[in-house]
């Protein structure tokens, strides 16, 4: 704790990293300063340590580092990955806005998908009509259907049809009604492949959901 007050930057940083591993919140401010650093190694360690600390307040600082990057030194992919790793819904609106910017689109997509829970391994056999086993879900993070559906709508708005291929099976599988509006939109899609998959998904939901 005394080392956190050192006039030497490397001493403060090292102390904060050690305390983060012990889940000691006194390290938070120093770790956020590390994330703001233009030195990519220092920034990388700060991101990793904030994740290890697990303080959700870090999300706002990570988002600010992405958007306030005058020097162009932000480790954008790692910042988005860290935001997603918290698996909290709070930053979804900001992430959707960043998804609307082409330079952030892929990284924002991955972060949103992680928060939705649909980044996890899917152990369902769509070709087996009798597969009702959902025991595998108990070992995974919860899936948030509404966020996945919202991401699908964003893909349509921004013309990311390749991403829709990945999302349609998830919409098909959802037990909630969050998928219905998106599948209805995709069933009228101009591209044959997407349209056909959406119609198949609607048929699956009529039988199984």
N, C-alpha and C positions, 0 to 999 in steps of 0.2 A: 504493500500500500504506500509506503514512503517512496518507493521507486517510481510510482505513478506521477510524483511531483518533481522528478529529476529535471534538471535543465538540459539534459542530454536526450535528444529525440529517440535514439536507439534504445536507451535504457527504459524510457517510458513505454515504448512499443513492446519491448520484450516482457515487461511486467504485466501489461494489459493482456498479452497473449496467454501468459501463464494463468492469470486470474480468470480469463474467459473459460479455460479448460476446467476451472473449479466452479463455474457458473456464478462467479462473483460480479454483481452488477456494477461495482465501482470501476470496472474496466471500460464501460460503455462509451464514455466521451472520448477517451483516447483512441479506441477502435474506430469510432466515427471519423476522427481526424485522420487516421490512417487511410480510410476509404477515400477521403478527399484529396489525398496526396497525388501529385503528378508522377511520382515514382511508381512504376507499375508493380514492382516487387512488393513494395510496402502496401500498396493498395490491395494486392492479391491476398496478402496475409491478413489485412484488416477485414476483408470480406469473409474469409474462412473463419476467422476468430468470432465475428459477429454471429455467424451461423452456429458455431459451437456454443456461444453464450446463450443463444435462443431467445433473446429479448425482442419481442415483436415491434418495439419502437424502431428497430433498425430498418424496417421496410421503407419508411418515409425517407430516411437518409440514403438508402440505396437508390430509390427512385430519383431523388434530387441529384444524385451523382450522375445519373444517366442524362438528365435534362439540362443540368448546369455544367457544361463541359466545354468551356471556352478554349482551353488548351488542346482539346481533342485527345486526352489521355485516358478517358474512362475505359475500363475493361468491360465493355458493354455486355458481352455474352455471359460473363461470370456474374455480373450484377443482376441480370434478368434471372439467371439460374438460381441465385441465392434468394431472390424475391419469391420465386415459385416454390422453393424448398420449404418455406414457412407454411405453405398450404393453407393460408388464411384468405378469406374472401375480401377483406378490407381494400386491397389495392386494385380490384378488378376494374373499376371505372377508369383509373389512371392507365392501367395496362391496355385497356381497349382503345384509349386515345392514342397511346404510343403505337399500337397495332395499326392504326390508321396512317402512320408515317412509314413509307416504304423501307427506309433504312433500318427501322426497328422491327419490321413485320415478323420475320422468322423467329427472332429471339422472344418477342412478345407472345407469339403464338405458343411457343414451347412453355413459357411461364404460365400462361392462362390454362393450358391443357394440364399442367402439373397440379395447379390449384384445383381444377375440376376433379382430379383423381383419375381421369381417364388416360393418364400416361402409364398406368400400371399394367402388368401382364394380364391379358384377357384369357380366361380359361373356359370359354364357352364354345361349344361346337354347334354352329348354326345349321350344319347339315344333319344333325341328329335331332329329330323332332321330339325325342323323349328325354333330351338332356335338360333336366330341371335342377341339377346339382348346383347349389350356390355356396357350398361350404368353403370354397376357396376365398370368398369375400371376407371372412372373419379375420384373415391374416393381412388384410390390405387396409390402406387408408380409405375413408368413406368417399364415395363418388357423389359429386354435386351435379345433378342432371341439368339444372337451369343454366349453370355456367357453360357446360359443354354445348348446350343448345344456343346460347348467346354467341359462343365462338363460331358455331356453324353459320349463324346469320351474318357475322362479320366477314367470314370467308366469302359468302355470296356477294356482299356489298363490294368487296375489294377484288373480286374475280379470282380468288385462289381455289380454282376447281381441283387442283391436285390434292389439296388438303381435304376437300369434301370426300374424296375416296376413303380417306382414313376415318372420317367422322361418321359416315352413314351407318356402319355397323354398330357404333355406339348408340346412335339414335334408335336404331332398330331394337337394341337390347333393353333400353331403359324401361323400367316398370312404371315410371311416372308419365304424366301427360305432357311434360316439357318438350318432348320430341315432336309432337303432332303438328304444330304450326310449321316447323322447319321442314318436315317431310312433305307436307302439303305444298310448300313453296318449291321444293326440289322436284316434286312429281310433275311440275310444269316447266322444268328447266329446259333450256334450248339444246343442251348437249345430250345426245342419246344415252351415253353411258351413265351419266349422273341420274338422268330421269328414270332409266330402267332400274337402277339400284334403289332409288327412292321408292318406286312402286313395289319392288320386291320387299323392301323394309316395311312398307305399310301392310302388305299381305302377311308378313311374319308377325307383326304386332296384332293384327286381327285374330290370328290363330293362337298366339302365345302370351300376349300381354293384355 
